[in-house]
Amino acid sequence: MIGGAGSIGQAVTKEIFSRNPKRLHVVDLSENNLVELVRDIRSSIGYIDGDFRTFALDCGSWEFEAYFRNQERFDYVLNLSALKHVRSERDPYTLMRMVEVNILNSIKTIELAIETGVKKYFAVSTDKAANPVNMMGASKRIMEQYLFKYADQIDISTARFANVAFSDGSLLHGFKQRLEKMQPISAPNDVRRYFVTFKEAGQLCLMSTIFGNTREIFFPKLSEELHLVTFSEIAKKFLKSRRLTPVECTSEDEARSSVERLAAEGRWPCYFSSSDTTGEKDFEEFFTENEEVDLERFATLGVVKNPHSRSPEKLTQFLEDIQSMKKRMQWNKEELVQAFARLLPEFAHKETGKYLDGKM
């Protein structure tokens, strides 16, 4: 399990652990998250007879390669690592890190899996990969293209899913942080998103790994009418679940200055505004009109069937473009956007010049 100590990774790890595997190794950059993962598992599920171990490693490093090559062959490799924030669009260096994590590390680990005889490779994607408007979604769309390129050599499947409610770094997780720190809640009132629970995310990844045919993309079969909601609506429901009455403010300053007074009355200040930041999509979708979709195989899951990758020449050219930028140790955001667009003609990058870090 790569990236197994993140929010989604922990959910998948616990799903696998609870099924008593013969061997479960979890790799993640975050030593602290790995510690919490072990504590959580020991305190909830307990122990298994199999070999359960964790490793604080970067899957793109030579240390990881040495570790992987010196293990008995794994049956499955699940890659849950990702840079997942749209706010990572703010500078070219973070964007290149996104390319490294979401695309290049996936290629490295797939090639390692093929060389060592792994049976199945799974990598997590995102709903933002369908008709992407931001670099994060486009990077995962490109990752999908490379997955399908290698699907002739190893069974590969993936999953696109919605926002995982209260996952680390998510806006909903931020709501909890704001309450703990006696700070107002801020959210866009015009951006609609799907949400799934940790358990649903973990089960979706495991279903795709076990039941997905090669080149298939699993996604949750959610109703737009019932499940596509705005962040401001979620914020209000969250506060009401804490027995707090949301109070809408007209500015960030008003919201910041009224926390203590309103909190003493069982109320909480909120600042809701329209979205004007780079890469924000008004709504999320799991597949495009050009993709073949099976909605009958499972009651709660849909499947994108047999999507094809871009031409080998375009995939090779993309890697050459990225390596050229890295070699000269200098690049800008426009170059990266253009490299993405050459590989993904459907990429409709939404650039406004404003970023989430500029908001409360």
Buried (B, 14 or more C-beta within 10 A) or exposed (E): BBBBBBBBBBBBBBBBBBEEBEEBBBBBBBEEBBEEBBEEBEEEEEEBEEEBEBBBBBBBEEEBBEBBEEEEEBEBBBBBBBBBBBBBBBEBEBBBEBBBBBBBBBBBBBEBBBEBEBEBBBBBBBBBBBBBBBBBBBBBBBBBBBBBBBBEBBBBBBBBBBBBBBBEEBBBBBBEEBBEEEBBBBBBBBBBBBBBEBEBBBBBBBBBBEBBEBBBBBBBBBEEEEBBBBBBEBBBEBBEEEEBEBBEBEEBEBBBEBBEEBBEEEBBBBBBBEBEBBBBBEEBBBBBEEEEBEEEEBEEBBBBBBBEBBEEEBBEBBBEBBEEBBEEEEBEBEBBBEBBBBBBEEBEBBBEEBBBEEBB
